[in-house]
Amino acid sequence: MDAPRDNKKTDQERTAKLLLGIVDAIAKSYKLKNTHHRGHRYHW
């Protein structure tokens, strides 16, 4: 672990990556489910 002031930044980066991964997974599964149906609206 680095200095405490770096913790917030790494936490934010980790959270951002986690959220991006979740959003990406949801978008992919959503696209797969709705490819023929409204799928084009949710391009990422």
C-alpha positions as protocol buffer text, in pm:
chain_id: "A"
residue {
  index: 1
  type: MET
  ca { x: 0 y: 0 z: 0 }
}
residue {
  index: 2
  type: ASP
  ca { x: 116 y: 351 z: -77 }
}
residue {
  index: 3
  type: ALA
  ca { x: 72 y: 670 z: 122 }
}
residue {
  index: 4
  type: PRO
  ca { x: -278 y: 729 z: 262 }
}
residue {
  index: 5
  type: ARG
  ca { x: -344 y: 1017 z: 23 }
}
residue {
  index: 6
  type: ASP
  ca { x: -315 y: 771 z: -267 }
}
residue {
  index: 7
  type: ASN
  ca { x: -574 y: 538 z: -119 }
}
residue {
  index: 8
  type: LYS
  ca { x: -871 y: 747 z: -226 }
}
residue {
  index: 9
  type: LYS
  ca { x: -748 y: 765 z: -584 }
}
residue {
  index: 10
  type: THR
  ca { x: -688 y: 391 z: -608 }
}
residue {
  index: 11
  type: ASP
  ca { x: -1024 y: 319 z: -447 }
}
residue {
  index: 12
  type: GLN
  ca { x: -1195 y: 547 z: -698 }
}
residue {
  index: 13
  type: GLU
  ca { x: -1010 y: 383 z: -987 }
}
residue {
  index: 14
  type: ARG
  ca { x: -1096 y: 37 z: -858 }
}
residue {
  index: 15
  type: THR
  ca { x: -1461 y: 134 z: -812 }
}
residue {
  index: 16
  type: ALA
  ca { x: -1472 y: 293 z: -1157 }
}
residue {
  index: 17
  type: LYS
  ca { x: -1324 y: -19 z: -1316 }
}
residue {
  index: 18
  type: LEU
  ca { x: -1567 y: -237 z: -1123 }
}
residue {
  index: 19
  type: LEU
  ca { x: -1864 y: -25 z: -1229 }
}
residue {
  index: 20
  type: LEU
  ca { x: -1745 y: -22 z: -1589 }
}
residue {
  index: 21
  type: GLY
  ca { x: -1711 y: -399 z: -1581 }
}
residue {
  index: 22
  type: ILE
  ca { x: -2060 y: -441 z: -1435 }
}
residue {
  index: 23
  type: VAL
  ca { x: -2213 y: -198 z: -1683 }
}
residue {
  index: 24
  type: ASP
  ca { x: -2030 y: -370 z: -1968 }
}
residue {
  index: 25
  type: ALA
  ca { x: -2150 y: -714 z: -1857 }
}
residue {
  index: 26
  type: ILE
  ca { x: -2508 y: -590 z: -1819 }
}
residue {
  index: 27
  type: ALA
  ca { x: -2493 y: -420 z: -2158 }
}
residue {
  index: 28
  type: LYS
  ca { x: -2360 y: -735 z: -2323 }
}
residue {
  index: 29
  type: SER
  ca { x: -2619 y: -966 z: -2169 }
}
residue {
  index: 30
  type: TYR
  ca { x: -2892 y: -708 z: -2238 }
}
residue {
  index: 31
  type: LYS
  ca { x: -2781 y: -683 z: -2599 }
}
residue {
  index: 32
  type: LEU
  ca { x: -2780 y: -1062 z: -2632 }
}
residue {
  index: 33
  type: LYS
  ca { x: -3133 y: -1081 z: -2493 }
}
residue {
  index: 34
  type: ASN
  ca { x: -3267 y: -794 z: -2703 }
}
residue {
  index: 35
  type: THR
  ca { x: -3068 y: -814 z: -3024 }
}
residue {
  index: 36
  type: HIS
  ca { x: -3377 y: -819 z: -3242 }
}
residue {
  index: 37
  type: HIS
  ca { x: -3563 y: -576 z: -3020 }
}
residue {
  index: 38
  type: ARG
  ca { x: -3450 y: -226 z: -2917 }
}
residue {
  index: 39
  type: GLY
  ca { x: -3090 y: -353 z: -2899 }
}
residue {
  index: 40
  type: HIS
  ca { x: -2955 y: -84 z: -3132 }
}
residue {
  index: 41
  type: ARG
  ca { x: -3042 y: 182 z: -2875 }
}
residue {
  index: 42
  type: TYR
  ca { x: -2793 y: 41 z: -2625 }
}
residue {
  index: 43
  type: HIS
  ca { x: -2469 y: 41 z: -2824 }
}
residue {
  index: 44
  type: TRP
  ca { x: -2166 y: 100 z: -2601 }
}
